[in-house]
Amino acid sequence: MATAQLNGITIGYDDEGEAGAPALVLLHGHPFDRSMWAPQLTAFSTTHRVIAPDLRGYGATTVVPGTTAFATFAEDVAALLDHLGVREFALGGLSMGGQIAMECHRLFPERLTGLLLADTFATAETPEGKVFRNALADRLVAEGMKGYADEVRDKMVAPYNTEASAYVHRMMLAAPPEGAAAALRGRAERLDYQALLTRVTVPSLVVVGRDDTYTPVADAESLHAALPDSVLHVVESSAHMPNLERPADFDAAVRVWLARI
């Protein structure tokens, strides 16, 4: 792991592969950290420069209490890539990370060579969803991560994927509550990205776990329908974290996508 002092915070990140290789940037979801991409760093660092940051408030990156807007996450990503001398890159994200990837496309589309959206959706938050996310943020600050992590474990990872389930549970327990809460508050105010998707011109890949109940296959089909140049891949025997539950299947789809860029 390396760190950089950018935008007034310390950003922790992994940077694997040759500096001159095509760049692949991967954004984690909530409440995770860059280590969720460990299989992909191994799989793709032989052909690409793979960069996986800890988002603001997670992992080794500074926790800033309050509300972290999606634009702030995207600006951190841009600042890190500027620091690393990376102008253009393929960008992927899972769940919240996928929504932040859409925000990155909104703010600096000219830098993206490809877009990977895994187990995510493009619509803005509903009024009920805003209430839920803000209440959950308050709960995490008051109670810590354990109760929430225990409750969502079997939705994040299918129970039959026991090794991945244990890994993801540990990752959730390690998340800083204030950082996770700030992200939740920012997520409650995110934009609607549905119209933006219709303007994406780079090769895109939509991936979803067959048994994902957070972002079901229907959500992935909606993304696929909106994106002009996209492929949809459904990963069998996985839920919300197919990159960890079925990495070989996930990576095979990503490899085909990267070859299209």
N, C-alpha and C positions, 0 to 999 in steps of 0.2 A: 504494500500500500504506500502511496505517496500523498502529500498534502500540498495545498497551495493557499496563500492568503489573497483572497479576492472578494470584492464587494463587501468588505468589512467583516468577513468571516473566514474561518478555516474550512476548506473543502477537502475531504478525504476521497481518494479515488484509486482505482486500479487502471493501469495502462500497460497492456500486454501486446506483444507483437512488434514487428519492425516499424520504425518511425515513418518510413516512406510508403508503407502499404496503405491501401484504401482503409478509411476509418469507419468503424462500426461503433456507435454510441448506444448504450443500453441504460434505460431509466427504470429503477425499481418501483414497486407499488407500496402501498400502505398496509401494515406498519412494518415494513421490511428494511433492508439495506442492500448495498451493492453485492453482498455475498450471495444473494439469490441467483446471480448470474454466473456463479463459479463454473458450472458445466459448459456454459457458452464461451467463457474466456479460454477454457482449455480447447474447445472444439474449433474456434475460429481464429485464434492468435497465430496459427501457422500460415494463414492466408491474408489476415487483416490486422490492422491495429485496433484492438478492442479496448474501449474506454468505458468504464462503469463507475460513475460517481455515487457517493452517498449524497442524497438530496438534503437540502437545508433542514436541520432538525433531526436527522437520522444518522445512525452509524457514527463515523468519525468526523462528521461535519457539525459545525456549531449549531447549537439549539438557540433559536430566537423565539421567545415566548410571544403569545398574542395570536396574530393571523398571518399566515404566509400565503400571499396571493400566487396564483399560477404563473402570472407574469414574472414574479420574483424568482420562482424556480427556473423558468426558462432563461432569465437573464443570468442566473448562476451558471447554467449549462453553457451559454454563449461565452461567458467570461472564462470558464475553464478551458474551453476549446481554443479561444484566443491565446490563452496562456501557453497552451501546448502546441501552438502553431498549426492548428487544424482548421482549415477554412471550410472544406466541404466534407460531408459525412452522411452515411446511412444512419438513420435514427430509429430506434425501437423502444417501446415501453410496454409494460404490463400493468393493467388495471389503472390506478391513478397515474402511473408512469406513462401509460398510453395517452391519457388525457393531457399530461404535460407535454408529451411529444406533439400533440395537436396544437397546443399553445405555442410551441417552438415554431411550428409551421406557420402559424398566424403571424409571428413576430419577425421571423427571418427565413422565409421559404426558399430564398435563393441559395441557402447553404446546404439544403437537404438533397441528397442524391437518391434516397429511397426512404420509405416509411413502413415500419412494422408496428402493427397494433395488435396486442395480445390481450384477450380476456378484458375488454374495455368497452366503453360506449361513448357516444358523442353528445348526447342531449344534456341540456342544463339541468340543474337540480330542481326538483319540484318543491313547492312550499313545505310539504310534509317532510321531504328529504332534508331541507335546510334546518328544520326544527330538530330532526333526528341527529344530524351531524354535529350541530352545535351542542346538543345535550350530551352526545357521546364525548365530545371534546372536554366538556366540563367533568364528566365522569372519569376520564383517563387521568386528568390532573388531580382529581380528588382521591382516586382509588389505586392508581397505577395500572399496569398492563395486564396483570394475571387474569383477572376475572374475564376481561374482554377476550384475551387470547384463548382461554379455555372454551369460551362460548363459540367462537368462530372457527376453531381449529378444523372441524370436520366439514366446513364449507370452503375453507381455503384449500384444503387438500383432501381428496377422497380418502375415507378411513382405511380402505384396502391398500393404499400406498403408504405403508407404515413408516418406512425410512424417511421419506420426504415429509410426512406429517410431523415426525419428531423434530426434524431440522427446522421446519417452518415455525413450529411452536416455540423453539428456543429463540429464533430470530425475533418473533413478536415479543417475547418476554424481555428481550434486550433493548427494545425500542425506547427512547426517551419519551416519557409521557407528554411533556410540554411541547416537544417537537411534533409528535404525532397529533396532538390537539391543534397546534397551529396549522398544520396541513389540513386537518378536517374542516376547520373554519374557512380556510381558503377554498377548499373544494366545494363547500356549500355555495360559494359565490361564483363558481366557474361559469364561463360563457357556454353558449350552445355552439358546437362545432359542426353541426350537420351541413350547413351551407358551405363551410370551409372545405369539407371533404370533397365536394364536387369540383373544386378548383385545384386539387392535388394532381400534378402532372407526372410525378416520378413513380417508378414501379413500387407497388405497395403489396404488403402481405398482411392478411388478417388471420389470426390463429385463435382458436378457442378450445377449451376442454369440453368434451362431450357431456360431462356430468357437472359442468359449472352452473350453479344456481344464482350466483351473484350477477354474472353477465352471461346469460344463456346463449345457445347457438343462434337464436333469433336476433339477438343484438349484433352478433358477428355478421350475420347475413345482411343486416341493415347497413353496416359499415361497408361491406363488400359491394352492395348495390350502389352506394353513394360514390365510392372511389372509382374514377374512370379507368385506371389501369391496375387492377388488383386481382389477387388470388386468395381464395378462402381455403383454409386447411383446418379440419376438425381433428383434434387429437383424442383418440379413443382412450377409455380407462383413465381419465384424468378429470380434475375439477378446475379450480381457479388458477393453479400453478403448473401448467403442463410442461414448462421448461425444466422443472424439477421433478415432476411426477413421471414424465415420459421424455427424458431429454433426447434420446436417440431420434424419436419421431419428430419432436419439435425442431431439433437441429437440422434434420433432413429437409424440412420445409424452408427453414431459413437459408440453407445452403443454395437451394434452387432460386430463392428470391435474390440472394446476393449475386448469383450468376447473371440475373437479368439486368443488373444495374450497370 
